[in-house]
Amino acid sequence: MGPGTCPECGHTVDVEKLAKSRLPARIRNLDRGKIVGALIVLIISAWIVQYYAGWLTLLPNEVLLLLQGNGKSDTTLELHRRCIAGDLSESQIRRMILRNITFSESMRSPAPAGLVVTLDFTWSAALPTGLELYSEGWKMLVDGEYRASELHHGLDFMGGMYSGTCLVAAGEPGRHEVTMEQAFSVRANPNVAQGLNSLNPIGFSKSARVVLEVTDKALVDFVKSPLTTQPVDELTKEFLAHMRFHPELNRYVVRIKAPPLPRRMTWELQLRPPGVRELPWPRRIHAKKDESLDETMTFKVDKRLPQVEQLDMQLISDRSEDFDAGLKTFVDVTVEWRGLKVHTVTPDEREQVIGDKGGITETFVPATEVIERLN
């Protein structure tokens, strides 16, 4: 609007008033330019300081912990340097490590109801030189309830990596939340970092969650199939077993032979006195594809497995192992020996074995029956 009289309201504006009304807008534009310029100069200055002097070294510990990135970030490396120098408190060391522990897992899902599924897990931590990570125990919860779980292959620890394999029983159909609660401790190795001589063991825990889908329907990628192309009745005479009892060891020794099969197999061996329903000694036997099986196992005599003259024995195909191995098919086969005679080793036979003058004569007995369920 220029100077003059407004044709609508009749208000008159002269040249002096108009110049004063435009002054604040000019000042605002000038202030905005200064602010943007100051920010640019500040960013460039910070980059120059970091490049030549390392501004992270100027930050307090608490600020560094708030800015901490992954295990390879500059902030984490600076925290590691301070830890080795003994400049971090126990609480700060605990927070530094907790922020860099990661959990990874592998579990095949969905799973058929009734299976026992393998959960492979790994904890990884970025640790400064001189600190060592130890496991202090772990627990597993399924849907919020603690469950006893067998360690399938044990736990391995290397540096900042801690891995293991456990078994999870697939319950009712639906979604189940599996929670791993792991307790750790961090201990100093004073031979590596002198600044950590006075550091006491630091304990902490970490949890992670995995979802397991369980279904009561047949899975498209896990279906039942025949064991071989030949009738299983013909295999009865090829499954052989010998059972003996060593009085001086108070143990049974069973030796099993099986023919080559066109697939890898995991058998569960069940041994019990005739007429007893309880399965006191389930064991697993692994057989490679297209290779003969020749396995010897020992069983201690106790209340559940007393010394008797005959035993019933079963080899039952384990579809849980097939599922965990990622196989697309499984078999449902049971090999039975009913009333398998037990040979008691005599003192003379034992002396021959010890003196390397001969061995125990093993009389192998073919299986009583091979049962295959295809439906």
PyMOL commands that set and color helices and strands:
alter all, ss='L'
color gray80, all
select helices_A, chain A and resi 15-53+55-58+61-67+74-84+90-98+194-196+232-238+319-324+347-354
alter helices_A, ss='H'
color red, helices_A
select strands_A, chain A and resi 4-5+12-13+102-106+111-112+116-124+131-142+145-147+151-158+161-169+174-188+202-215+223-224+240-246+251-258+265-272+283-287+293-300+310-317+329-330+333-344+365-366+369-372
alter strands_A, ss='S'
color yellow, strands_A
deselect
rebuild
show_as cartoon
